[in-house]
């Protein structure tokens, strides 16, 4: 027992040392870049700015007033590091990381007519919660087999069923920052990639089938024979069969061929494509990442995944490190994150190489890598206004001032309404889905009808429809509602939200294109803030922010409570005086929440 405690203590001390040294190395590279450009770093952020920023960036929401005041009361020299450690191990971290990855991986609840992706989503959340290494997670997604309703990582390839070329284009762009999309149809006009290069990469997936176990004919047969089901249940039954039909499967003897309209002299239309890995530089030929077998058709996909996720792959570590730097600072070292073909064109090549090195030292733990980023002095400095990159690179004197993401804004609104209790409610739709998976050899009309009847017995149409089954983890209680809104984080709602939802209005992607979320403002957002129903959540007497303010005995204390809740800071004397006068003239506390919610300060991360 004592030995175990001692080992854990030593491990904690070592982690602390690793974080400090890693942060120092990155800070030195940032300062070197600034110095070479005769620029200076920004001043340190105040504790008020830091606590709000780090809650939003790590936990995906604003801190409650209690959380803010607890941090501000801590006078220890390690208070910021301690807060980072606590947040990066929290449910909030898991939630915001899922939101971020869902945007990057284009995760949707339903993909075409291939059924629901809930098992995939739950698997990814589990990977995040367990801090599975990024290389392991990506390897599993690229090599998975199985059906959408049973295999979590298979959901990645089934995101583009029957479209292996489109999936490969996204794979290379997201995981390597390889700008090859144009080469899918023709030689790239602005990069060295040819159409032959693209097809040779796609050949690693030439034997993979993602069309499905059974054809749509089975679905039609089931629906036709299930006369006892009404139209609504027939629709649910169709979804059930589609989930069982969608599968990633390796087909022996299947290979990729050049398209009939292939027009270059380096290959002929209809020829079988031989797999080959792209290279960025001549020295890549001796890189250990390239030591994979490209001759065995049965292991091609694993060979590709081994190469892509190898620690010495010229772009894998840099690509994810560059993306996470942008997540923390608002701008990547190399923009856009989808094009890392020439690392020398980044704002600070030394810093980008340093980030890749730290990712490798962290053994591709996204949690440990971000722990280093948030502990840098660069991250903890005052924010800069968004620069014009056309006038020159941004060298990171501090993070940039940026608007909350749609998910951060939603989760922050709910924090004002329900406090930190929203972290306790999770979505468990995958469990419902798995119970209706039918073994492949038993996937018949009769088996499908039996599964449908089991579904009806277990709750009828709602069970079959697999509606959001939110409950408190471990307790089984449903989440509370305020003014008609379910108190659940963005990660636990529909993916993506319906078009009229607050989250979509504030820029959540439709998940058709990777990294397609937006931080741009617009009229719909203004109207949503000013007149939308979400305001009622905050102004309700049942909201946590209103309860906290009304418990205060004086107007000045009530005003301070609201400011701390919304902005993580106390009001200035002038702001207190103006707010007090407004209250004396008849403004209600609930109306003051409307005023604070509609300020730019609330929506922006300083």
N, C-alpha and C positions, 0 to 999 in steps of 0.2 A: 504494500500500500504506500509506504513512505517512498520507496524507490520510484513508483509511478508518479507520485506528486513531484518528486525532485526532477524526473525526466521532463515532465510537462513544464515545470518552471524554467529549466534550462532551454527548452525549445522556444519558450516565449521570449526569453532574453536574446536568443539567437535571432529570432524573427525581428525583434526590435532593432538589433544591430544591422541586420540585412536591409531593413527598410530605411534606416538612417543613412547608411552608406550609399544605397541606390538613389535616394533622393538627392544626396550631395553630388553624386556624379552627374545627374541630370541638370541640377542647378548650375554646375560648373559649365556644362555645355551651353545652357541658355545664356549665361553671362558672357561666355566667349563670343557667341553670336551677336549679342548686343554691343559688346565692346568693339568688335570689328566694324560695326556700322556706326560707331560713335553715339550709341544710344544708352540710356540708363534704365534700370528697372523701376517699376512703380513703387510707391510707398507700400508698406504692409497694410493689408485689410484690417479693419477694426474687428473686434470680437463679434460685434453685432452683424457685420457684413459676412464674416466667416461662418457663423453658425447657420445663418439662413442659406448661404450658398452651398455649404457641405450637406445640409439636409436635403436640399433639392437635387444636388448632383449624385448623392450616394443613396438616399432613401426615397427620392422621387417626390417629395412633398415638403411644404414648409413645416418648421417645427411648431409644436404647440407653445402657448405662452409659458407653461410650466417647464417644458424642455429648454426653452430659451433662457429663462431666468435661472434654471439649475446650472446651465453652462456658464452664464455670466457671473454666477456666484463663486465659481471655481477659480481660485487664484494660483493653482499649481502651474509650473512651467510646462507641464506635459498635457495640459487640458485639451489642446487641439488634437494631439495624437491619440489620446484616450477616446475622444469623441469619434474620431475616424474609425478606430478599432471597433467601437460599439456599433456604429451604423453599418459598417461593412460586413458585420456578422448578423444583421437584422433581416427580418422578413421584408422590410422596405427595400433593402438592397436587391433581394431576389425579384421583387415586383418590378422595380425600375429596369433591371437588367433584362427581364423578359420583354418589357415594352421596347427596349432598344433593339434587341435581337429580332423581335417580331417584325419590326420595320425593315431591318436589314435582310431578313430571310423571307419576307413577303408572306407572312403567316396569315391565313384566313381560316375561319371556321369551316367553310365549305369550299372545296376546290372544284369548280365546274359541276359535273354530275358524278363526281367520284366519292361523294360522301363527306362525313365530318372528320376533321383533323384533331379531335380532342386528345387522342392517345399521343399523338406527336407533340402537342402542346404540353401535356402533363409530363412527358418524358423530358422535354427541354427545361421545364421548370425544375424538375428533379436534378438535372445536370447542373443547373445554376445553384440550387440549394446545397448540393453536395460539393460544390466547387470542383467538378470534374474538369480536368485540364482541357484547354481549347483544342489542342491537337487530337486528343482522344475523342472529344465530342464530334469534331469534323470528320475524323476517320470513320466513326460509327455511322454518320449520316451518309457518307459516300459508299460504304460497303454493305449497308443493311439490305436484308431481304425480308420478305413477309408482307402481310396485308395491313392496310391502313387502320383497321380496327384492332390489330393485335401488336404490331411492331412500331414503337415510337419513332426510332430514327428513320424508318422507311418513309415517313411522311415527307422527308426532304426531297427525295427524287420524285415522289408522287405529287409534289407541288406542281410539276409540269408533266402530267401523264401523257405519254405518247409523243412528247416533244423533247427528245434527248439533246438536241443541238441547243435549244433555248436554255435548257437547264445547265449545260456545260458552260455557256456564255456567262450565265449568272455565277456559276461556281468559280470560274477564273477571275471574274471581276470582284466578287465579294471577298474571297479568301486569299487572293494574291494581288489584287489591284492590277491585274493584267488587262490592258485595254485592247481586247480582241474582238469585241462585238461585231465590228464592221466586217471582219474576216470571215464571218459565218456565210456571207453571200459573195464576197469578192476580196481581193487583196486590199489590206488596209491602206488608205491614202495618206495617213499621217503617222503611221507606226510601221515597224518592220515586219509585222505579222502578215502572212499570206493565207489565202483560203486553204491551201494544202496544209499549212501548220495547224489550222483550226480543225480540219477533218482528221488529221493524224492524232490530235488530242482526243477528239470525239470517239476515235476507234477503240479507246480503252473501255468505252461503254457500249460498244457495238453489239455485244451479246446480251444486253440487259433489256428486259421487257417490262414496260410499265402500263400497258394497255389494260391488263386485268386478267383474272383467272377465268372468268366466264364472260360471255358476250352479253350485250343488252337483251339478247333474245330470252335469256333466263328470266330477267326482270319482267319482261312482257308476259312470259308464261305464268309467273307467279301472280301477277296482278290479274290476269285473265281468270285463273282458277280460284282466286280468293274472293268469290262472290259474296261471302258472308261479311266481308269488311266493307265499311262505308268508304266514300271517296277520300275522306280525311285520313283514315287509317291505311288506305292503299298507298297514299303518298308517303307515309311513314315507312311502310313496308318496302317501298322502292328505295328509300334511303338506306334501309338496313341491308338490302341485297347489294347495293352499290359499294358499301363499306366492305362487305365480304369479297366483292369482286376485284377491287383495286389492290394491286399487288406489285411488288418489285421482285422480279424473278430473273435468274440467269438462264438463258436458252443455249444449250450446247449447239455449236455449229453456226450460230447466228453471228453475222459480222456486218460492218458498215461498208457501204460502197459510195464512191464519188457520185454526185448528182448527175442526172442526164444532161443538164445544161452547163456542166463544168467546162470552162473555156480556156484554161491555161495549158501550156505545153508540158508541164512537169507531171501530168497524169492524164489518164483518159476517162471519159464519162463511163460509169458503170464498173470501173475497176475496184477491186477490194482494197480498202485503205489499210495500210500498215501502221500500227501505233508508233508514235514518236513524241518525246517530251520537248516542249519549247525551252529555249535557252536565252538568257539575257546578255551573256558575255562569253567569249571563248573559253575562259577558265571554268565555266560551268561544266564542261565536259569531264573534268576530274573531280567534280563536287560529289561527295559521298551520297547526297540525296538522289543522285541519278543512277545509283547502283541498284537498279531494279530489273526484274525479268519482264521483258516486253514480248517474249516469244510464246508463252503459254496462254492460250485463249481463256483457260479456266481461271487464271489469277490476274487477268489484266486490270480489273477494277481495283483489286487490292494493291497492285503495283502502283497504279495512279495515286491512290489515297496515301500510300506510304511515301511517295515522292512529294506530294503536295504538302503533307503535314510534317515532313522531316524538319528537324531543327535547323539543318543547314540549307534548306530550300532558300534560294536567294531572295524570296519575297514573303514567305508565309509569316514569319515573326514580325517583319516590318509592317505588313498590311494590317494586322490586328492591333499592333501597338499604335500605329498612326491613327486608326479609327478611335481608339480609346483616348488618345491625347485630344482629339477633336471633341469627344464627348465631355471631357473635363474643361477644356480651354475655349471651346467654341469655334476654333479654327484648327485644322490639321497642320502638321509640319509640312506635309506634301499635299497640296490641293490640285485637283479633286482626289478624294480617297480612292476613287475607282481607277486611277492611272498612276501606277508606280513603275512604269517602264524605265524611266530614267531617274534614279535616286538623286543624281547630282543637281537636278532642277528644283529640289525641295528648298524651303526657306532656310533651313539649317541642316545640311547633309550630315554633319557630325552628330547633331541631336537625334536625327532619325536613326542613324546607326546605333547610337546609345540606347534609344528606346527598344530597338530590336534585341540588343544585348541584354537589357533588363528583363525583357519578356522571356528570353531563354533562361536567365538566371532564376526567374520565378517559375520555371518549368511549365510555362504556359497556363499558370493559374491566373485567371482574369481578376480574381479577388485580390491576390497578393500584388499583382502588377499595379492595380488601381490604388492599393494602399500606399504604394511608393509615390504615385502621381500626386495624390491628395496631401502627402506629407512634404512635398517640395515647397520651397520658399516661393517659387514662381507661381504656383497655384494659390498660395495664401497672400498674394499681393492684391492691391487695388485693381479693379477692372478697368480696361481701356474701352473707349468707344469703338464700335466696329470699324476697322480700317478699310480703306480702298486698296485692295490688293493690286489694282492696275497701276498704282503709284509705287509699288515695291512690296516685298514680302513682309509679313508680320513676324517679328522676332520674339514675341512673348515676354514683354515687360510685366505682364500679368495676364489673367484670362480676359476675354472680351465680354463686354456687357451684352447680354442676349435675353430674348424673351423666353419665358417658360415654354417647354414643349406642351402639346395638347394634353398629354397624359399627366405631366407635372401640374398643369393648371387644374385639371379635374381632381386629382388626388389632393391638391392643396385646398380646394373648395370643400371637399369632404372632410378634410382635417379640421377646418373651421367649424364644420357642422357636427362632427362626431368624435373629434379628438383622434388619438392614435388607435382607437378600437377597430378602425377599418382594416388594419393589418390582420385581424383575427379571422376574417371571412374568406374562405377559399372556394374555388370552383372545382367540382368533382364530377365532371361529365364523362371523363374517360372510363370511370368504373362502370357507369351505366352502359357505355358502348361495348365494352369488352365482353359483357355477359351474353351478347347476341352474336359473337363471332362463331361461325360454323366451320368446323374442320373442312379443308379443301375437298377431300374425297366424299364428304357428306353434303356438299353444297348442291342441293337439289330443290326442286319446287316443294316437295313434301317437307324437307328440313326448314325451308324458309317460312312456310306456313306455320309450322310448330313454333318457331322462334317468335313469330308475330303474336301468336296466342299467349306465349309466355309473357311477352311484353304487355299485352292487354291485362293479364292477370296481375302484373306487377305495377299497375298504375295507369293503364289505359294510354290514351293518346299522348298525354304529357310525357309519360315515361318513354314512349317510342320516339317522340320528337326531341328528346334529350335537351329540354330547355335548361337554362342556367340553373344548376342545382347548388346554390350557394348555402353554406352553413358555417357555423363556427367550428373550427378545427377541434376535434375531440369532444365538443359539446352537443353538436347536432342542431343547435338552435338556428333559426333563419336570421339573416341580417336585418337590422332595423331599417325603417324607411322614414325619410323626412320629406314632407311635401310631395310625396309620390316618387321620390328618387330612392333607389336601392343604394344603401351605403356599402359600396364595394369598389375596390380599386380598379383602375383601367385594365389592369392585367387579368382581372377576373370577369370582365364583361365580354360582349361579342367582339370578335376579331375579324375585321375592324368593326367599329360601332356603326349603327345605321347613319345614313347621311344627315339626318336632322339633329343628331345628338350633339351635345356640347363639344365632345372630343373631336368630332369631324369638323365642326365649325372652326375649331382652333387649330386645324392643320394636320390631324392624323391622316396618314396615307390610306389610300384605298387598297394598298398592298398588292397592286398589280406590277409595280416597279420597285426595285430595291432602293432604300434610302430616299423615299419620295415624300416623307413628311415635310411640313413647312412651318417656319416660324414667322412668316409674313402676316401682317395685320390686314384687316379688311372690314368692310361695313357689317357683314354678318356677325363678326366677333363683337363689334361695338354694340349692336342691337341685342346680342345675347347677354352681354354684361349689363346693359342698361335696363332691359325689359324681360330678359329670359327668366324662366321658372327657376333656374339654378340659384338665382339671388334669394329666393324664398328659403332655401336651405340654410343660408347664412343668417338671414334676418329672423328666422323662426325663434321663438322663445325657448324651444327645445334644443337649439344648437348649443354646442359647447362654448363657442365664442360669446354668445349672448348670456349664457348662464354665468360664465366667469366675470363678465363685466357687471352684471346686475348684482353680483355678490358684494361688489365694492360699495363702500358707504358714502363716498363723495364723488361729485362729478369729475374732478380731476383724476381720481383713481380709476374711475370707469373709462375715461378717455385713454389713460395710460394702458389699461388692460387691452383695449382694442388695438392700439398701436403695436403693442408687443405681439399680439396674436397675428396681425396682418403683416407687419414689417420686421418683426424680431428686434425692435428698438423702441426706446421710449420717445415720446414726442418732444420737440423743442419747446421752450417756453412760449414762443409765438404761436405754435400750433395748438398748444394746450389752451391758450387764451382765446384763440379763434373758435376752437371747438366748444369751449365752455360758453362763449357768447351765443353760439348757434343753439346750444341746448336750452339756454335761458330764453331764447326767442321761439321755442316750441319744437325744435328738431328732436326727434326721438332717437334713442340709441340704435334701434333697428334701422333707422334711416341713415345713421352715421355709418353703419356697416356697408350700405350701398355706396356711400361716398368713397370709403377707403378701398372697396373692391374695384371701383372704377378708376383708380389712379394708375398711372404708369408704374409707379414704384412697386405695386403689388405684383404685376405680371412680369417684371424684369428681374433677372438674377444679377446682382451687383458683384 
